[in-house]
Amino acid sequence: MKNNQKGFSPGDLKKHLREVFRKHPYKTFNHKQLLKQLKNIHGSRVHSFIHPDETSPEIRRRILTAVTELAADNEVVEMDAGKYKLFPQESYAEGLIDIVSSGAAYVMDEDYEDDIYISPRNVKNTFPGDRVKVFLYARKQGRRPEGEVVEILERARSEFAGTIKSSGKFAFLVPDNARIPVDILIPPGKRKGARDGQKAVVRFLDWQPEAGNPTGEVTHVLGAPGDNDAEMHAILVEFGFPLSFPEKVESQAGTVPEKITQKEIAKRRDFRETVTFTIDPDDAKDFDDALSVRRLDKDRWEVGIHIADVSHYMPEGSDLDKEAAARATSIYLVDRVIPMLPEKLSNMVCSLRPGEDKLCYSAVFEVNEKAEVHKEWFGRTVIHSRHRFTYDQAQEVIDSETGPLAGEVGLLHKLAVILRKQRFGNGAITFEKEEVKFRLDKKGNPTGVYLKEYKDSNKLIEEFMLLANRRVAEFIGSRSAGRKNTPPPTFVYRIHDSPPSDKLEDFARFAEGFGYRINTSSDRDIAFSLNKLLADVKGKPEQHLLEQLAIRSMAKAKYTTDNIGHYGLAFEYYTHFTSPIRRYPDVLVHRLLEQYLHGAKAHSQKDLEKKCMHSTAMEIQASDAERASVKYKQVQYMEGRRGESFEGVISGVTQWGLYVELSENKCEGLVRLRDLEGDYYELDEKNYCIRGKRTRQAYTLGDRVRVTLKKANLEKKQIDFLLEEKKPKMERNGKKKKHRRNRDRP
């Protein structure tokens, strides 16, 4: 094959492979992964050098020949058959440390394929999440990297929640987080009135290298253990979220004017006479999106997606802006919302409340009856919402075709159905995750559990928000189309990579045991196969199992300036534009869009990427805090039911036991391995089960079981079950799977 002038010469290939390895000095790559990295860096130049068929033996030969030559020159090293990494250049690494209950730890660095193991004696005086410098020991073939902490570069947190325990003149805080390896010493005079047994917040002061315990001082006394407010506040502190806004931020929010001036209205496109409405949960107070619709002619409509113009009220670099950037997101606990913005902005000035003029940033589309966009416009507007629907109220209008704004709601519903069909036709994946909700009494105690329903009214809002997010990202991301050597301006994208090949292969192999085939030939084939599987398993015993495993096989979405598209949504360009009251990246997107519309130069990628990384990290923390609040309410709900029997499904398998989710109320608890009698059980990760060493009895993810509640420990937020029996196995390939003694191999 002749070399194309625009492509790589064989000599260039080694050069560019070096570039890949040096960019990711601790990762291991096979030939397919190297090809993908080359495409990410060099795009079309790769296609001009190689055959488009990624599985071609010729491509494999070319890449492996080049890598073998690099290995011969000691530039890379072969870790396993066909898998290579950069030859080690130094003995140190940096990353975030994760401490497990045993006291051991793992340091995570994005450049490492494997986490670095740290034995308990080498963890030093670290807390989970600290950024540390690690000395790497010489690595043995086939073993994970190991090292020791030599320096703490940055503390992850300064405050800890827990319970006060008195000891003479001193007191200790016993942290709620079981992964914090030590109690925190509170010297005399630093207790702030906290009494023995109370929940409190302690600020970290110091931890000398020779000291057994860190020292701290009490900043907040939360109250008695079990008190709802005390426990919810403790969860917030545990995950690094503040309990209140700084005084200067509240003060600045108080000066924000509520009245809109005629001068400001004159600068904007006026939608106040256009039919506009909101659809939100029944308990929502921060309405950050509204829809408008206006007929243009027989088969054309103008549809507006109007988003609260938070950036107008929050000047860049102000105290308000800095606080919002630090928080990055609102947090939704079981019984409350901890907003990203002070209440005056989130619930009043910015909230698109009915019957009030409001300032918005809008995406306006001219569409036909096929939901095809003929024209689009982005910019600042003023609106006046005529009606506030809850999701249930909007659903009633959709179902009955009568009620307030029935024509407008019905039209948008029909367009949303078309948009949804198009999206899935393009390869979007149909994950619909169950969301557990609680009925609470006046004191916050759970009286019931139910699953949130996902209705057509939810889908209506979702499709138009997706449309706005996609078209805004396309508008910026494709601005350089047709202009050679002109990259698009730096922007904030929401990306989702295709599934990691190893996780997908494990899932495909497991699903095949139930008679479902996953075609892994291409990303599009994977998406269509997954959609077919998710449709086919509806109502079948294996539904929960395969849905959960499919989700776990996916990559995680994140914010970044480096656009690779959104795999799950099947969008080439995607961003978050529609929720600036509760997500800081949306505020960034509004500012960037406004600046680029007026001819501003591209922003610093380094600065924006740092903000993207922080926003992603805070989103994960918020999600963890939300799950912790759900877990607490589950434990609280199960209190007093000790000894009762329940049916459930094995929802997780670990080296310490089986997690079981109860069918009745979706509460999840643990059957510990030490409570399983009659055999010694080991974890079989690839087959998602634990297996008896002698009997070969297996307990697999998704198996139906009956359990007894052993205990519900509110202090530790733990539910423990005892296994009564395993129900008959679910059908695989249309037949009940028979247990064959000593033949049930992985």
C-alpha distance (Angstrom), angle and dihedral (degrees) to the residues before:
residue distance angle dihedral
M1 . . .
K2 3.77 . .
N3 3.76 118.7 .
N4 3.78 113.9 -111.7
Q5 3.80 112.0 -131.7
K6 3.80 90.0 -129.0
G7 3.79 93.3 50.8
F8 3.79 136.7 63.8
S9 3.77 124.1 -68.1
P10 3.82 114.3 -141.8
G11 3.81 87.4 -102.7
D12 3.79 90.8 51.7
L13 3.79 90.8 53.7
K14 3.81 92.9 67.4
K15 3.79 90.1 47.2
H16 3.78 92.6 53.2
L17 3.79 93.1 43.7
R18 3.81 87.7 55.0
E19 3.80 86.5 53.8
V20 3.81 90.9 54.7
F21 3.80 94.2 48.4
R22 3.81 93.3 46.1
K23 3.78 91.6 49.3
H24 3.83 89.2 54.3
P25 3.82 103.1 28.4
Y26 3.82 96.3 171.6
K27 3.80 101.6 39.7
T28 3.79 125.9 100.0
F29 3.83 119.1 -136.3
N30 3.79 136.1 -168.3
H31 3.83 121.1 -158.7
K32 3.83 94.4 -89.3
Q33 3.79 92.1 51.1
L34 3.80 91.2 47.9
L35 3.80 90.0 52.0
K36 3.79 90.5 51.6
Q37 3.81 91.1 50.2
L38 3.82 90.9 50.3
K39 3.81 89.6 52.1
N40 3.80 91.5 49.7
I41 3.79 91.3 52.8
H42 3.80 102.8 35.3
G43 3.81 105.8 21.8
S44 3.79 115.6 -174.9
R45 3.80 93.9 11.9
V46 3.79 87.7 71.6
H47 3.81 91.7 53.2
S48 3.80 90.7 52.7
F49 3.81 91.0 55.8
I50 3.79 102.1 41.4
H51 3.77 138.8 41.9
P52 3.83 111.7 -94.6
D53 3.81 92.0 -125.0
E54 3.82 102.8 95.7
T55 3.80 92.9 -161.5
S56 3.80 93.8 54.8
P57 3.83 112.2 132.2
E58 3.82 87.5 -139.2
I59 3.81 92.0 61.7
R60 3.79 91.0 46.7
R61 3.79 90.3 50.1
R62 3.83 93.7 49.1
I63 3.80 94.7 49.0
L64 3.79 96.1 42.1
T65 3.80 91.5 47.7
A66 3.80 90.2 54.4
V67 3.82 92.9 45.2
T68 3.81 92.0 47.6
E69 3.81 88.8 54.6
L70 3.82 89.8 50.6
A71 3.82 89.3 50.6
A72 3.80 91.2 50.2
D73 3.80 87.7 55.8
N74 3.84 91.0 49.8
E75 3.78 91.2 -116.0
V76 3.82 92.9 120.1
V77 3.80 133.2 17.2
E78 3.82 129.3 -140.5
M79 3.83 107.4 -124.4
D80 3.83 97.3 178.3
A81 3.80 133.4 -5.2
G82 3.80 106.5 -52.3
K83 3.83 93.9 -6.8
Y84 3.80 121.0 111.7
K85 3.80 139.8 -179.4
L86 3.79 136.1 -178.9
F87 3.80 114.6 -76.7
P88 3.84 105.6 -102.5
Q89 3.79 111.2 -93.7
E90 3.81 100.9 178.4
S91 3.80 142.2 17.0
Y92 3.81 99.0 -128.6
A93 3.79 135.9 78.1
E94 3.80 135.7 179.1
G95 3.77 129.1 -145.3
L96 3.78 149.8 117.4
I97 3.79 117.8 -61.8
D98 3.80 123.3 -134.3
I99 3.82 114.8 -165.2
V100 3.81 118.1 -157.3
S101 3.81 128.2 -153.7
S102 3.82 92.8 -95.4
G103 3.82 90.1 62.7
A104 3.79 93.6 -110.2
A105 3.79 119.2 117.7
Y106 3.78 144.3 -156.2
V107 3.78 126.1 -144.6
M108 3.78 115.2 -144.7
D109 3.78 122.0 -153.4
E110 3.81 122.3 168.8
D111 3.79 89.6 -133.9
Y112 3.82 91.8 59.4
E113 3.76 121.7 82.1
D114 3.82 89.8 -160.4
D115 3.79 126.8 40.5
I116 3.81 115.1 -112.8
Y117 3.81 112.0 -112.2
I118 3.81 118.0 -134.5
S119 3.81 118.3 -169.4
P120 3.86 116.8 -135.0
R121 3.82 93.1 -104.4
N122 3.81 90.7 55.7
V123 3.82 99.7 47.3
K124 3.83 90.5 87.9
N125 3.82 119.2 -174.1
T126 3.79 98.0 -25.9
F127 3.79 134.9 136.1
P128 3.82 124.0 -148.7
G129 3.79 110.7 -82.1
D130 3.82 96.7 23.8
R131 3.79 115.7 140.5
V132 3.80 106.8 -121.2
K133 3.78 142.2 178.3
V134 3.80 113.4 -126.6
F135 3.80 131.0 -161.5
L136 3.80 108.3 -139.9
Y137 3.78 120.7 -137.7
A138 3.79 120.5 -141.1
R139 3.80 105.3 -77.9
K140 3.76 121.4 -125.8
Q141 3.80 119.3 -138.7
G142 3.81 111.0 -86.9
R143 3.84 94.4 4.7
R144 3.80 126.8 114.9
P145 3.83 115.4 -106.7
E146 3.81 116.3 -90.8
G147 3.78 133.1 -166.6
E148 3.79 148.3 139.3
V149 3.81 133.8 -102.3
V150 3.80 111.0 -106.3
E151 3.81 100.9 168.2
I152 3.80 139.1 17.1
L153 3.81 104.8 -137.7
E154 3.80 99.7 180.0
R155 3.79 134.7 1.5
A156 3.80 113.7 -125.9
R157 3.78 93.9 -147.8
S158 3.77 143.9 6.7
E159 3.83 101.3 -160.6
F160 3.79 132.0 61.5
A161 3.80 132.8 -172.2
G162 3.77 123.8 -146.2
T163 3.78 147.5 108.5
I164 3.82 126.0 -55.9
K165 3.81 116.1 -122.9
S166 3.83 117.5 -173.6
S167 3.80 122.7 -141.2
G168 3.82 112.6 176.7
K169 3.80 110.8 -68.4
F170 3.76 90.3 -12.1
A171 3.76 133.2 67.1
F172 3.77 134.0 -161.2
L173 3.77 133.4 -149.7
V174 3.81 111.2 -135.4
P175 3.83 101.2 -153.1
D176 3.82 119.1 -128.5
N177 3.78 88.7 -139.0
A178 3.81 105.7 85.9
R179 3.81 89.8 -157.0
I180 3.83 91.6 66.6
P181 3.82 97.7 97.7
V182 3.83 99.2 -152.5
D183 3.80 142.6 34.1
I184 3.81 117.7 -109.1
L185 3.81 117.0 -117.5
I186 3.82 115.8 -132.6
P187 3.84 110.7 -159.3
P188 3.82 121.8 -145.5
G189 3.80 112.1 -73.9
K190 3.82 93.6 26.6
R191 3.85 99.5 85.6
K192 3.83 98.1 88.3
G193 3.81 90.0 -150.1
A194 3.82 95.6 -54.7
R195 3.81 110.0 156.6
D196 3.76 129.6 -146.5
G197 3.82 111.0 -78.5
Q198 3.81 96.1 17.4
K199 3.80 124.5 126.6
A200 3.79 112.2 -114.8
V201 3.80 145.6 163.6
V202 3.81 118.9 -120.2
R203 3.79 127.0 -164.8
F204 3.81 114.9 -139.9
L205 3.82 113.0 -117.5
D206 3.79 109.4 170.6
W207 3.79 146.2 -26.9
Q208 3.78 114.0 -160.8
P209 3.84 115.4 -153.1
E210 3.81 92.5 -117.3
A211 3.83 95.4 43.2
G212 3.80 120.7 102.3
N213 3.80 93.4 -148.6
P214 3.80 136.2 32.8
T215 3.82 117.7 -121.6
G216 3.78 127.5 -128.8
E217 3.80 146.0 161.6
V218 3.80 130.2 -124.6
T219 3.81 113.3 -108.6
H220 3.84 101.2 169.5
V221 3.79 133.2 22.6
L222 3.81 103.6 -149.3
G223 3.81 101.3 -174.3
A224 3.77 139.4 -115.5
P225 3.81 121.8 -15.1
G226 3.81 109.7 -98.5
D227 3.81 93.7 30.1
N228 3.80 105.5 129.7
D229 3.81 97.3 -134.3
A230 3.80 92.1 44.6
E231 3.80 92.0 51.9
M232 3.83 95.4 45.6
H233 3.81 91.1 48.6
A234 3.80 89.9 48.6
I235 3.82 90.0 53.9
L236 3.81 90.7 52.2
V237 3.80 92.1 51.4
E238 3.81 92.0 44.0
F239 3.81 89.8 59.1
G240 3.79 95.2 43.0
F241 3.81 102.3 -101.6
P242 3.82 122.7 137.2
L243 3.81 120.9 -116.5
S244 3.81 94.6 -138.7
F245 3.79 143.4 6.3
P246 3.82 119.0 -92.2
E247 3.79 113.1 -99.9
K248 3.80 93.3 -114.8
V249 3.81 90.6 54.2
E250 3.81 93.0 49.9
S251 3.80 88.3 46.7
Q252 3.79 92.6 52.9
A253 3.81 91.1 46.8
G254 3.80 88.6 52.8
T255 3.81 90.7 60.1
V256 3.82 94.3 55.3
P257 3.82 107.6 113.3
E258 3.81 117.0 -122.5
K259 3.81 95.4 -160.6
I260 3.80 118.9 82.8
T261 3.79 114.0 -137.7
Q262 3.80 124.4 -134.5
K263 3.80 87.4 -124.4
E264 3.82 90.4 61.1
I265 3.82 92.9 44.7
A266 3.81 89.9 53.2
K267 3.83 89.8 60.7
R268 3.80 92.6 56.8
R269 3.78 141.7 68.0
D270 3.81 106.3 -101.7
F271 3.84 117.7 -130.9
R272 3.80 97.3 161.6
E273 3.81 92.8 113.3
T274 3.82 93.4 47.5
V275 3.81 118.2 94.5
T276 3.83 104.5 -100.1
F277 3.81 132.1 171.2
T278 3.80 143.7 162.9
I279 3.83 131.6 -130.6
D280 3.81 116.3 -161.3
P281 3.83 142.5 143.9
D282 3.80 113.5 -69.4
D283 3.83 92.6 -111.2
A284 3.83 96.2 46.0
K285 3.81 120.6 124.6
D286 3.81 101.2 169.2
F287 3.82 105.9 69.7
D288 3.79 103.9 -174.8
D289 3.83 100.3 165.0
A290 3.80 136.0 48.6
L291 3.80 135.1 175.3
S292 3.79 128.7 -139.0
V293 3.80 129.6 -172.9
R294 3.79 132.8 -170.4
R295 3.81 129.7 173.5
L296 3.83 113.0 -123.1
D297 3.82 99.2 179.7
K298 3.79 139.9 -32.1
D299 3.81 97.0 -53.0
R300 3.81 104.0 10.6
W301 3.80 129.5 86.7
E302 3.76 135.7 179.7
V303 3.80 110.1 -132.9
G304 3.80 118.9 -170.1
I305 3.79 125.9 -162.5
H306 3.80 104.2 -162.7
I307 3.80 120.2 -165.4
A308 3.81 126.9 -170.2
D309 3.81 108.9 -95.2
V310 3.80 96.2 -129.2
S311 3.82 92.6 158.2
H312 3.83 89.5 64.0
Y313 3.80 91.0 60.5
M314 3.81 97.1 37.2
P315 3.83 112.3 59.8
E316 3.78 114.5 -149.1
G317 3.81 111.2 -99.0
S318 3.82 94.6 16.5
D319 3.81 122.8 130.4
L320 3.81 88.1 -104.0
D321 3.79 91.0 52.8
K322 3.81 94.7 46.5
E323 3.82 91.6 50.9
A324 3.81 92.4 47.6
A325 3.81 90.5 48.4
A326 3.81 91.3 50.4
R327 3.82 92.8 49.5
A328 3.84 92.0 39.1
T329 3.81 93.2 -177.3
S330 3.78 145.7 28.5
I331 3.80 116.6 -108.3
Y332 3.80 121.4 -133.8
L333 3.79 111.0 -156.2
V334 3.80 121.5 178.8
D335 3.81 95.0 -91.7
R336 3.81 105.6 20.3
V337 3.77 149.1 24.8
I338 3.79 121.1 -124.3
P339 3.80 100.6 -157.0
M340 3.78 127.7 -142.8
L341 3.81 88.8 -138.1
P342 3.82 129.9 44.8
E343 3.80 114.1 -91.0
K344 3.81 95.0 -104.9
L345 3.81 89.6 63.3
S346 3.81 101.5 32.5
N347 3.81 99.0 44.5
M348 3.81 103.0 23.1
V349 3.81 124.3 18.4
C350 3.83 98.6 31.5
S351 3.81 98.7 28.7
L352 3.82 111.9 104.0
R353 3.80 94.5 -129.0
P354 3.83 118.3 178.2
G355 3.78 119.2 -99.6
E356 3.82 94.3 24.2
D357 3.81 133.4 100.9
K358 3.81 108.9 -116.7
L359 3.80 136.4 -174.8
C360 3.79 115.1 -123.1
Y361 3.77 144.5 174.2
S362 3.79 105.7 -134.0
A363 3.78 144.0 -164.1
V364 3.81 109.4 -155.2
F365 3.80 123.1 -169.5
E366 3.78 135.1 -172.2
V367 3.82 105.4 -144.8
N368 3.79 137.8 175.4
E369 3.80 130.7 -141.0
K370 3.84 89.4 -82.0
A371 3.83 90.6 58.0
E372 3.82 89.8 -112.8
V373 3.80 114.3 152.3
H374 3.81 113.8 -128.2
K375 3.79 99.3 170.0
E376 3.78 135.7 11.0
W377 3.78 136.4 -167.1
F378 3.80 132.1 -174.2
G379 3.77 125.9 -166.4
R380 3.78 151.4 95.9
T381 3.80 119.1 -47.8
V382 3.78 144.8 168.8
I383 3.83 119.1 -131.4
H384 3.81 140.3 179.4
S385 3.81 114.6 -149.3
R386 3.82 111.6 -142.3
H387 3.78 98.3 -167.5
R388 3.80 141.1 18.7
F389 3.83 113.3 -146.8
T390 3.77 126.4 -170.2
Y391 3.80 113.5 -144.4
D392 3.81 90.2 -105.2
Q393 3.81 92.3 50.4
A394 3.80 92.4 49.1
Q395 3.81 89.3 48.0
E396 3.81 90.0 54.8
V397 3.81 89.6 54.1
I398 3.83 91.2 48.5
D399 3.82 92.4 48.4
S400 3.81 98.1 42.6
E401 3.82 98.0 31.9
T402 3.81 86.6 -139.4
G403 3.78 135.8 94.4
P404 3.82 135.7 59.9
L405 3.83 113.2 -3.7
A406 3.82 90.0 -10.0
G407 3.82 92.9 160.5
E408 3.79 94.6 51.1
V409 3.81 94.9 42.9
G410 3.81 91.4 45.9
L411 3.81 92.8 50.5
L412 3.80 93.4 49.5
H413 3.80 90.0 47.0
K414 3.83 90.9 55.1
L415 3.81 91.4 48.2
A416 3.82 90.7 47.5
V417 3.82 90.7 53.2
I418 3.82 89.3 54.0
L419 3.82 92.9 46.7
R420 3.80 90.7 49.9
K421 3.80 92.4 49.5
Q422 3.81 90.8 49.6
R423 3.79 91.6 49.1
F424 3.78 94.0 52.8
G425 3.79 89.9 43.1
N426 3.80 87.1 59.0
G427 3.80 92.2 53.5
A428 3.83 106.7 -87.4
I429 3.80 114.3 155.3
T430 3.81 121.4 -120.5
F431 3.80 103.5 -136.3
E432 3.81 111.7 159.8
K433 3.79 108.4 178.8
E434 3.80 120.1 -157.5
E435 3.82 113.5 -116.4
V436 3.81 118.1 -154.0
K437 3.82 117.2 -142.0
F438 3.82 130.9 -175.5
R439 3.78 133.6 -143.5
L440 3.79 105.8 -136.2
D441 3.80 133.0 -164.2
K442 3.82 123.3 -136.2
K443 3.79 91.3 -82.2
G444 3.79 93.2 51.3
N445 3.80 95.4 -105.2
P446 3.82 114.6 145.1
T447 3.81 115.1 -112.7
G448 3.79 98.1 170.4
V449 3.81 145.3 4.2
Y450 3.81 128.0 -137.9
L451 3.80 140.5 162.8
K452 3.78 120.4 -110.0
E453 3.80 111.3 -117.1
Y454 3.80 119.9 -130.7
K455 3.80 105.8 -146.2
D456 3.81 137.9 178.1
S457 3.82 89.0 -94.7
N458 3.82 89.1 59.0
K459 3.80 89.9 48.1
L460 3.82 91.2 49.8
I461 3.79 91.7 58.3
E462 3.80 92.4 40.5
E463 3.81 94.6 55.1
F464 3.80 95.3 50.2
M465 3.79 92.3 45.5
L466 3.82 88.5 50.6
L467 3.80 89.9 49.0
A468 3.81 91.9 53.3
N469 3.80 93.3 44.7
R470 3.81 92.5 48.9
R471 3.81 97.3 45.1
V472 3.82 93.5 47.1
A473 3.82 90.0 51.5
E474 3.82 91.5 46.4
F475 3.81 91.4 48.6
I476 3.82 91.8 57.1
G477 3.80 100.5 28.7
S478 3.80 95.7 52.5
R479 3.82 97.1 41.8
S480 3.79 92.1 108.6
A481 3.82 93.5 52.5
G482 3.79 109.9 133.4
R483 3.81 93.4 14.1
K484 3.81 112.2 104.8
N485 3.81 118.7 -132.7
T486 3.82 91.6 2.4
P487 3.79 112.5 120.4
P488 3.80 119.4 -157.2
P489 3.81 115.8 -99.3
T490 3.80 117.0 -86.6
F491 3.79 110.3 -85.1
V492 3.81 142.2 167.7
Y493 3.81 113.3 -105.0
R494 3.77 132.9 -177.0
I495 3.80 104.6 -137.6
H496 3.78 135.4 -174.9
D497 3.80 119.4 -170.1
S498 3.79 124.6 -144.9
P499 3.83 115.3 -92.5
P500 3.83 117.7 -73.3
S501 3.81 105.1 -101.4
D502 3.82 95.8 -129.8
K503 3.82 94.2 52.2
L504 3.79 91.7 44.1
E505 3.80 92.9 49.9
D506 3.82 90.9 50.7
F507 3.80 90.6 49.6
A508 3.82 93.6 45.7
R509 3.80 91.0 51.4
F510 3.81 91.7 48.3
A511 3.83 93.9 46.6
E512 3.80 90.2 50.2
G513 3.80 87.5 64.8
F514 3.81 87.3 66.0
G515 3.80 93.2 47.2
Y516 3.82 98.3 -98.0
R517 3.79 120.8 126.5
I518 3.80 123.8 -151.7
N519 3.80 113.0 -158.8
T520 3.81 105.7 -145.4
S521 3.82 96.9 179.9
S522 3.82 93.6 110.8
D523 3.80 140.7 -7.4
R524 3.81 90.1 -99.8
D525 3.82 92.4 50.6
I526 3.81 89.9 49.1
A527 3.81 91.1 52.6
F528 3.81 94.5 49.1
S529 3.82 91.2 45.6
L530 3.80 91.5 50.9
N531 3.80 91.7 48.5
K532 3.79 90.9 50.9
L533 3.79 90.9 48.8
L534 3.83 92.6 48.2
A535 3.81 89.8 50.6
D536 3.81 94.4 44.9
V537 3.82 95.5 50.2
K538 3.82 94.6 54.7
G539 3.79 109.2 127.0
K540 3.81 94.5 3.0
P541 3.83 125.2 120.7
E542 3.79 92.1 -112.6
Q543 3.84 94.1 51.4
H544 3.81 97.2 100.3
L545 3.80 93.4 43.8
L546 3.80 97.3 50.1
E547 3.82 94.4 40.6
Q548 3.81 91.0 53.8
L549 3.80 93.4 45.6
A550 3.80 91.5 47.8
I551 3.81 89.9 54.2
R552 3.81 91.3 47.4
S553 3.81 90.9 52.2
M554 3.81 91.1 59.8
A555 3.80 127.3 93.2
K556 3.82 118.0 -113.9
A557 3.80 121.4 -102.5
K558 3.81 117.5 -122.7
Y559 3.79 145.2 167.7
T560 3.80 118.8 -100.2
T561 3.80 144.1 144.8
D562 3.82 89.8 -128.4
N563 3.79 105.4 85.0
I564 3.81 118.6 -150.7
G565 3.80 96.4 153.5
H566 3.79 131.5 -109.9
Y567 3.80 111.5 -76.0
G568 3.81 97.9 -170.5
L569 3.80 93.1 51.9
A570 3.83 94.3 37.0
F571 3.82 91.3 -127.9
E572 3.80 123.3 143.0
Y573 3.81 89.3 -155.5
Y574 3.79 126.6 27.7
T575 3.80 137.4 159.1
H576 3.80 140.4 162.6
F577 3.81 110.2 -102.4
T578 3.80 103.8 140.2
S579 3.84 108.9 70.3
P580 3.83 111.6 47.5
I581 3.82 93.1 147.2
R582 3.81 90.0 65.8
R583 3.85 105.8 20.7
Y584 3.79 125.4 54.3
P585 3.84 95.9 -157.0
D586 3.82 87.3 65.0
V587 3.82 89.2 56.8
L588 3.80 89.0 52.1
V589 3.81 90.4 49.8
H590 3.82 92.1 51.7
R591 3.80 91.3 50.9
L592 3.79 94.4 46.4
L593 3.80 93.1 46.8
E594 3.80 92.2 49.8
Q595 3.80 92.4 47.7
Y596 3.81 94.6 47.1
L597 3.81 91.4 47.0
H598 3.80 86.6 59.1
G599 3.80 95.8 47.6
A600 3.80 101.9 -97.6
K601 3.79 119.7 161.8
A602 3.80 120.8 -106.2
H603 3.80 116.7 -79.6
S604 3.79 124.7 -118.1
Q605 3.79 107.6 -79.8
K606 3.81 91.8 -153.0
D607 3.81 92.8 56.4
L608 3.81 94.4 45.2
E609 3.79 93.3 45.2
K610 3.80 90.2 54.4
K611 3.82 89.6 53.3
C612 3.80 90.2 47.8
M613 3.81 92.1 52.5
H614 3.80 91.3 49.0
S615 3.81 91.9 48.9
T616 3.81 91.4 50.6
A617 3.81 91.4 49.3
M618 3.81 92.6 49.0
E619 3.79 91.0 47.5
I620 3.81 89.1 56.1
Q621 3.82 91.1 47.7
A622 3.80 91.3 49.8
S623 3.79 90.4 50.5
D624 3.83 90.2 50.2
A625 3.82 90.9 50.0
E626 3.80 91.0 49.6
R627 3.82 90.8 51.1
A628 3.82 90.2 48.5
S629 3.80 90.9 54.6
V630 3.81 90.4 49.3
K631 3.80 90.1 49.0
Y632 3.80 91.4 50.6
K633 3.80 91.7 52.1
Q634 3.80 90.7 47.1
V635 3.80 90.9 54.1
Q636 3.80 90.4 45.2
Y637 3.81 90.4 49.8
M638 3.83 91.9 51.3
E639 3.81 94.4 48.3
G640 3.77 111.9 114.8
R641 3.82 94.0 25.4
R642 3.79 95.7 94.0
G643 3.80 112.1 149.9
E644 3.81 94.6 21.7
S645 3.80 119.4 131.3
F646 3.82 124.3 -127.2
E647 3.79 140.1 177.7
G648 3.78 117.3 -128.4
V649 3.78 149.0 150.8
I650 3.80 127.7 -108.3
S651 3.81 101.0 -109.5
G652 3.80 99.6 175.1
V653 3.80 141.1 13.8
T654 3.80 123.2 -154.9
Q655 3.76 139.3 162.0
W656 3.81 89.5 -94.8
G657 3.81 100.0 46.6
L658 3.79 152.7 -62.8
Y659 3.78 124.2 -54.2
V660 3.80 112.5 -144.4
E661 3.81 124.7 -163.6
L662 3.81 113.0 -154.8
S663 3.81 115.0 -126.1
E664 3.82 92.0 -146.6
N665 3.81 99.6 57.8
K666 3.85 109.0 -1.2
C667 3.82 91.6 -116.1
E668 3.80 111.8 150.8
G669 3.79 128.8 -145.9
L670 3.80 141.9 161.4
V671 3.80 132.5 -101.2
R672 3.79 101.6 -158.8
L673 3.80 119.3 -138.7
R674 3.78 90.2 -127.5
D675 3.82 88.1 61.4
L676 3.82 92.7 55.6
E677 3.77 108.0 94.6
G678 3.80 133.4 -157.0
D679 3.81 101.3 39.0
Y680 3.79 147.3 28.9
Y681 3.80 109.4 -100.1
E682 3.80 128.1 -152.9
L683 3.80 132.4 -170.7
D684 3.83 116.3 -104.9
E685 3.82 100.3 -166.5
K686 3.79 98.3 -177.6
N687 3.80 92.8 54.2
Y688 3.83 95.0 39.7
C689 3.79 94.0 -123.7
I690 3.77 146.7 97.6
R691 3.78 114.8 -122.2
G692 3.79 133.8 -159.1
K693 3.79 112.0 -117.2
R694 3.81 94.2 -144.6
T695 3.83 106.0 27.7
R696 3.86 96.9 30.3
Q697 3.82 86.3 -136.0
A698 3.83 106.3 161.6
Y699 3.80 130.9 -155.1
T700 3.80 106.3 -161.5
L701 3.77 133.8 -167.4
G702 3.81 106.2 -91.4
D703 3.82 96.8 25.4
R704 3.81 113.9 140.0
V705 3.79 113.2 -122.9
R706 3.79 141.1 170.2
V707 3.81 116.7 -130.1
T708 3.80 140.1 179.8
L709 3.80 121.6 -136.2
K710 3.82 106.1 -112.8
K711 3.81 96.6 179.4
A712 3.80 143.9 -31.1
N713 3.82 110.8 -141.8
L714 3.81 111.2 -163.5
E715 3.79 93.9 -175.7
K716 3.81 92.5 57.5
K717 3.83 94.6 30.2
Q718 3.81 89.6 -127.1
I719 3.80 134.6 140.2
D720 3.81 116.5 -162.0
F721 3.80 123.5 -163.3
L722 3.79 134.9 -171.4
L723 3.79 117.1 -140.5
E724 3.80 114.4 -118.7
E725 3.80 100.9 175.0
K726 3.77 144.5 -30.9
K727 3.80 115.2 -116.3
P728 3.84 121.4 -129.6
K729 3.77 110.2 -68.2
M730 3.78 118.9 -95.8
E731 3.78 116.7 -104.5
R732 3.76 119.8 -90.7
N733 3.80 120.2 -163.9
G734 3.80 88.6 -6.3
K735 3.81 95.3 -59.1
K736 3.77 132.3 92.6
K737 3.75 109.2 -106.6
K738 3.79 112.0 -117.8
H739 3.77 121.0 -141.2
R740 3.80 110.6 -123.1
R741 3.73 113.6 -166.5
N742 3.82 112.6 -122.4
R743 3.83 92.1 -3.9
D744 3.78 101.1 80.7
R745 3.80 95.4 105.8
P746 3.82 127.4 170.0
